[in-house]
Amino acid sequence: MTEAALAPTSSSPTARQFWTRTRGIVLALVLLLAAAVAIAAVRSDARHGRLDPRSADPSGSKAVVRLLADRGVSTRVVTTLGEARSAAGPDTTLLIASPDLLTKRQQTLLHTTTEPSGGRTVLISPGSPSLGVLAPEVTADPAVSFDSTLSPRCGLPAARSAGSADTGGIRYSTTDPDADTCYPSDGLPTLVRVPDPSGSGDTVVLGAPDILYNDRLDEQGNASLALQLLGSRTHLVWYLPSLSDDSATDMDGQSFFDLLPPGWLWGTLQLFIAAVVAALWRARRMGPLVPERLPVVVRASETAEGRARLYRKAAARDRAATALRSATRTRLAPLIGVPPVQAHAPETLLPALATHVHGDPQALLPLLFGPPPRDDAALVSLADQLDALEREVRIS
């Protein structure tokens, strides 16, 4: 190592270089974030006020409530299970806008209240998670109806007088022989009315909410069917399940695995098998080693020079001196009959080495085990002395 200026082997990237390297990733993240915000905004506008009797949006239901008010039917909006249960009665129609949002415990409590009440319960687009409790006699078919407008084809007076309506959606089947099955699609109804065992009340299962939307109310027989289904009693309770309801936080002993879809175990097994196959496909083939030509051959002198420059840049004269002395001791030990494990022990190496040199043996201790050099010139001198010592031992 000398005082001569050496070209740096590496340098920290500047701000311009950093921006040039990362601007593609930053631009992709910005576009992704902008797309996510745009999609969220569009979906928020499309779903705002859905089935809300206070909303005048296209997907709201304010129009049907106004028509019911003209016929003397009062409407009350509730968002908690307690309010919905307390409002149930023989003169009340309870409409549940999103039955599948209710927990199993909420569904059970609601069913035990509405079944003996003698009123009417209207379920809007319920699926299998809620039908098993709120309407055990009805099951949902996995295949939905692709026809929006359907004909009643049943004896239910409300359906016959309304005529065709936009009820196409989820299709159902029922085991109750007294149930009314209307608006069939491919043989399965999209509207089912199941009478209560007492005979005074009933449960209406509607496969699609379209007849209640503001922008669909004036089409087909939607208004007539909606008014007859919701206006059979003097009071209408419109239940909009809310996640802020305290009763929704009680999971009733359900674990995390109870909330997963039924096929999660089979899906996980398939992913595991696919991962194993991919690992076997990408793994190194078994067989003899194949020599591979290196793309670049770096000479030992270049490696040593590169390390020396790093030491000089860090002003690590102590480490450089330690490396030089350790390498010299390792090479000298077998030449003078010292075991390699004792090459770095002064009490063993120095007496054996003194018999092979002509100079002062006392100078070997600071040379091979001395303190770090004070400057670069002293480090260069140390390297020269170690080389001279090794040459002398080899000649002797």
C-alpha positions in Angstrom: 0.0 0.0 0.0 1.4 3.4 -1.0 0.3 7.0 -0.9 -0.4 7.0 -4.6 -3.9 7.9 -5.6 -5.9 4.8 -6.5 -9.1 4.7 -8.5 -12.1 3.8 -6.3 -13.5 0.3 -6.9 -17.1 1.2 -5.8 -19.1 4.3 -4.9 -22.5 5.0 -3.4 -25.3 5.7 -5.9 -26.3 9.3 -6.4 -29.8 10.5 -6.0 -30.1 10.7 -9.8 -28.9 7.1 -10.2 -31.3 5.9 -7.5 -34.2 7.6 -9.2 -33.3 6.1 -12.6 -33.2 2.6 -11.2 -36.4 2.8 -9.1 -38.7 5.1 -11.2 -40.2 2.1 -13.0 -41.2 0.5 -9.8 -42.5 3.8 -8.3 -44.5 4.5 -11.5 -46.1 1.0 -11.4 -47.0 1.4 -7.7 -48.6 4.8 -8.4 -50.6 3.4 -11.3 -51.7 0.4 -9.1 -52.8 2.7 -6.3 -54.6 5.0 -8.7 -56.5 2.1 -10.2 -57.4 0.7 -6.8 -58.8 4.1 -5.7 -60.7 4.5 -9.0 -62.2 1.0 -8.7 -63.1 1.6 -5.0 -64.8 4.9 -6.0 -66.8 3.3 -8.8 -67.9 0.4 -6.7 -68.7 2.7 -3.8 -71.0 4.8 -6.0 -72.6 1.7 -7.5 -73.4 0.2 -4.1 -74.3 3.3 -2.2 -77.7 3.0 -0.6 -78.4 -0.5 -1.9 -81.8 -1.7 -0.6 -81.9 1.3 1.8 -85.5 2.6 2.0 -84.1 6.1 2.8 -82.0 6.2 -0.4 -83.1 7.8 -3.7 -80.2 6.2 -5.6 -81.0 3.8 -8.4 -80.3 0.8 -6.2 -82.1 2.3 -3.2 -85.7 1.5 -2.2 -87.2 4.9 -1.3 -89.8 4.7 -4.0 -91.5 1.5 -2.8 -91.6 2.9 0.7 -93.4 6.0 -0.6 -96.0 3.8 -2.4 -96.5 1.7 0.8 -97.0 4.9 2.8 -99.8 6.0 0.4 -101.5 2.7 1.1 -101.3 3.2 4.9 -98.3 1.0 5.6 -95.7 2.5 7.9 -92.0 1.7 7.5 -89.4 1.6 10.2 -85.7 1.1 9.5 -83.7 -0.9 12.0 -80.0 -1.9 12.0 -79.6 -4.1 15.1 -80.9 -7.5 16.0 -82.5 -6.4 19.2 -84.6 -3.8 17.3 -85.7 -6.3 14.7 -86.7 -8.9 17.3 -88.7 -6.4 19.4 -90.6 -5.2 16.3 -91.8 -8.6 15.2 -95.5 -9.2 15.6 -98.7 -10.4 13.8 -99.3 -7.0 12.2 -95.7 -6.6 11.0 -93.7 -7.6 7.9 -90.0 -8.0 8.7 -87.8 -7.5 5.6 -84.2 -8.7 6.0 -82.1 -7.0 3.3 -79.0 -9.2 3.6 -79.6 -12.4 5.5 -76.2 -13.9 4.8 -74.5 -11.1 6.7 -76.0 -12.3 9.9 -74.0 -14.7 12.1 -75.3 -18.1 13.0 -76.3 -16.9 16.4 -78.1 -13.9 15.1 -80.0 -16.1 12.6 -81.1 -18.5 15.3 -82.3 -15.8 17.7 -84.2 -14.1 14.8 -85.9 -17.3 13.7 -87.0 -18.2 17.2 -88.6 -14.7 17.4 -90.3 -14.5 14.0 -91.6 -18.1 13.7 -94.2 -17.8 16.5 -94.9 -14.1 15.9 -97.7 -14.6 13.3 -96.2 -12.0 11.0 -94.5 -12.2 7.6 -90.7 -12.5 7.1 -89.2 -11.5 3.8 -85.7 -12.7 3.0 -84.0 -10.9 0.1 -81.6 -13.2 -1.9 -80.7 -15.5 0.9 -78.1 -18.2 0.3 -77.2 -21.5 1.9 -75.6 -19.9 5.0 -78.8 -18.3 6.1 -81.5 -20.5 4.7 -80.6 -23.4 6.9 -81.7 -21.4 10.0 -84.2 -18.8 8.8 -86.0 -21.1 6.3 -85.0 -24.7 7.0 -87.6 -26.0 4.4 -85.9 -24.1 1.6 -82.5 -24.8 0.0 -80.6 -22.7 -2.6 -79.5 -24.1 -5.9 -75.9 -23.5 -6.8 -76.9 -22.4 -10.4 -78.5 -19.0 -10.6 -81.1 -17.9 -13.2 -79.8 -16.0 -16.2 -83.3 -14.8 -17.0 -84.2 -11.6 -15.2 -87.9 -11.4 -16.1 -90.0 -14.4 -15.3 -93.6 -15.4 -15.3 -95.3 -16.4 -12.0 -96.7 -19.8 -13.0 -98.2 -20.4 -9.6 -101.4 -19.9 -7.6 -100.1 -17.2 -5.2 -102.6 -14.3 -5.6 -99.9 -11.7 -5.3 -97.9 -13.2 -8.1 -100.8 -13.9 -10.3 -102.1 -10.3 -10.1 -98.6 -8.9 -10.6 -97.7 -11.0 -13.6 -94.2 -11.0 -15.0 -91.5 -9.5 -12.7 -87.8 -9.2 -12.4 -87.3 -12.0 -9.9 -84.5 -13.9 -11.7 -81.6 -14.6 -9.5 -81.0 -17.4 -6.9 -83.2 -20.5 -7.5 -84.7 -22.5 -4.7 -86.3 -25.8 -3.9 -88.5 -26.7 -0.9 -89.6 -29.7 1.0 -92.8 -28.1 2.3 -95.8 -29.4 0.3 -97.9 -26.4 1.3 -95.4 -23.9 0.0 -96.1 -21.6 -3.0 -93.3 -21.8 -5.6 -93.5 -19.0 -8.2 -91.5 -17.5 -11.0 -89.6 -20.7 -12.0 -86.5 -20.7 -14.1 -85.5 -24.1 -15.6 -87.9 -25.9 -13.2 -86.8 -24.2 -10.0 -88.7 -21.2 -8.4 -87.1 -17.9 -7.6 -89.9 -16.9 -5.1 -91.0 -19.3 -2.4 -93.7 -18.6 0.3 -93.6 -21.0 3.2 -96.5 -20.8 5.7 -95.7 -21.0 9.4 -96.8 -24.1 11.3 -99.4 -22.0 13.1 -100.9 -20.9 9.8 -101.1 -17.2 10.7 -97.7 -16.1 9.4 -95.3 -17.0 6.6 -91.8 -16.6 5.2 -91.2 -15.3 1.7 -87.9 -16.1 0.1 -87.1 -13.8 -2.9 -84.2 -14.7 -5.2 -83.4 -11.2 -6.4 -83.8 -7.7 -5.0 -84.6 -6.1 -8.4 -88.3 -5.5 -7.8 -87.4 -3.2 -4.8 -84.9 -1.0 -6.7 -85.9 2.6 -7.5 -84.9 2.3 -11.1 -86.7 -1.1 -11.7 -89.9 -0.4 -9.8 -91.8 0.9 -12.8 -90.9 -2.1 -15.0 -92.9 -5.3 -15.6 -95.1 -6.1 -12.5 -92.3 -5.2 -10.1 -94.3 -2.5 -8.2 -97.4 -4.6 -7.9 -95.5 -7.6 -6.6 -93.4 -5.5 -4.1 -96.5 -3.8 -2.7 -98.4 -7.0 -2.2 -95.4 -8.8 -0.6 -94.5 -5.9 1.7 -98.0 -4.4 2.3 -99.9 -7.4 3.7 -99.5 -6.0 7.2 -99.9 -2.4 8.5 -96.3 -2.1 9.7 -93.1 -2.8 7.7 -89.8 -3.2 9.6 -86.8 -2.9 7.2 -83.8 -4.7 8.8 -80.4 -3.6 7.4 -77.8 -5.8 9.2 -74.9 -3.7 10.4 -71.4 -4.8 11.4 -71.6 -2.2 14.2 -74.3 -4.4 15.9 -73.0 -5.7 19.2 -74.7 -9.1 18.6 -72.6 -9.5 15.4 -69.3 -9.7 17.4 -70.4 -12.8 19.2 -69.0 -15.7 17.2 -70.8 -18.3 19.3 -67.7 -20.5 19.8 -66.7 -20.5 16.1 -63.0 -20.8 15.4 -61.0 -19.4 12.5 -61.4 -22.7 10.5 -65.2 -22.6 10.9 -65.2 -19.3 8.9 -63.3 -20.8 6.0 -65.1 -22.2 2.9 -65.8 -25.9 3.0 -63.2 -26.7 0.3 -60.3 -24.9 1.9 -58.6 -28.2 3.0 -58.7 -29.7 -0.5 -57.5 -26.4 -2.1 -54.6 -26.3 0.3 -53.7 -29.9 -0.5 -53.7 -29.1 -4.2 -51.4 -26.1 -3.7 -49.0 -28.2 -1.6 -48.9 -30.9 -4.4 -48.4 -28.2 -7.0 -45.5 -26.7 -4.9 -43.8 -30.1 -4.6 -44.1 -30.7 -8.3 -42.7 -27.3 -9.1 -39.8 -28.0 -6.7 -39.0 -31.3 -8.3 -39.2 -29.7 -11.7 -36.8 -26.9 -10.8 -34.5 -29.0 -8.6 -31.0 -30.0 -9.7 -31.0 -33.3 -11.5 -29.3 -36.3 -9.9 -26.2 -37.5 -11.6 -22.4 -36.9 -11.9 -21.0 -33.4 -11.6 -20.6 -31.6 -14.9 -17.7 -29.1 -15.2 -18.8 -25.6 -16.0 -16.7 -23.0 -17.6 -16.6 -19.8 -15.5 -17.9 -16.8 -17.4 -15.1 -14.6 -16.0 -11.6 -15.6 -14.7 -10.2 -13.2 -12.1 -6.5 -13.5 -11.5 -5.2 -13.8 -7.9 -3.2 -10.6 -8.2 -6.4 -8.7 -9.0 -8.1 -10.2 -6.1 -5.3 -9.3 -3.8 -5.1 -5.8 -5.2 -8.8 -5.3 -4.8 -8.7 -6.3 -1.2 -5.7 -4.1 -0.6 -7.6 -1.1 -1.9 -10.5 -1.9 0.4 -8.1 -2.0 3.3 -6.6 1.3 2.3 -9.9 3.0 1.8 -11.0 1.9 5.3 -7.6 2.8 6.8 -7.5 -0.7 8.2 -3.8 -1.1 8.6 -4.3 -3.3 11.7 -6.3 -5.8 9.8 -4.0 -5.8 6.8 -1.0 -6.3 9.1 -2.8 -9.1 10.9 -3.6 -10.8 7.6 0.0 -10.5 6.4 1.5 -11.9 9.6 -1.0 -14.7 9.9 -0.3 -15.8 6.3 3.5 -15.7 6.9 3.3 -17.7 10.1 1.1 -20.3 8.3 3.6 -20.7 5.5 6.6 -20.8 7.8 5.4 -23.4 10.2 5.7 -26.5 7.9 9.1 -25.2 6.8 10.6 -25.3 10.3 8.8 -28.4 11.5 6.1 -26.8 13.6 2.5 -28.3 13.5 0.0 -26.1 11.7 -2.2 -25.9 14.9 0.8 -24.2 16.7 1.8 -21.9 14.0 0.3 -18.9 15.8 1.8 -19.7 19.2 4.9 -17.5 19.9 6.3 -19.9 22.5 6.4 -22.7 19.9 7.0 -20.9 16.6 9.8 -18.4 17.6 12.3 -21.0 19.1 12.0 -23.2 16.1 12.4 -20.2 13.8 15.5 -18.8 15.5 17.6 -21.8 14.3 16.9 -21.0 10.7 17.7 -17.3 10.6 21.1 -15.5 10.9 19.9 -12.2 12.5 18.8 -11.3 16.0 16.1 -13.8 17.1 14.7 -11.1 19.4 13.5 -9.2 16.3 11.2 -12.0 15.3 8.6 -11.3 18.0 7.7 -7.7 17.0 7.9 -8.8 13.4 5.5 -11.7 13.6 3.4 -10.7 16.6 4.0 -7.0 17.0 1.5 -4.0 17.1 -0.2 -2.6 14.1 1.9 -0.2 11.9 1.6 3.5 12.4 1.1 4.5 8.8 1.1 3.1 5.3 4.9 3.3 4.9 5.3 1.2 8.0 2.8 -1.3 6.6 4.8 -1.6 3.4 8.0 -2.0 5.3 6.4 -4.8 7.4 5.4 -6.6 4.2 8.9 -6.4 2.8 10.4 -7.7 6.0 8.0 -10.7 6.1 8.9 -11.5 2.5 12.6 -11.4 3.3 12.1 -13.6 6.4 10.2 -16.2 4.4 12.8 -16.2 1.6 15.6 -16.6 4.1 13.9 -19.6 5.8 13.3 -21.3 2.5 16.9 -20.9 1.4 18.2 -22.3 4.7 
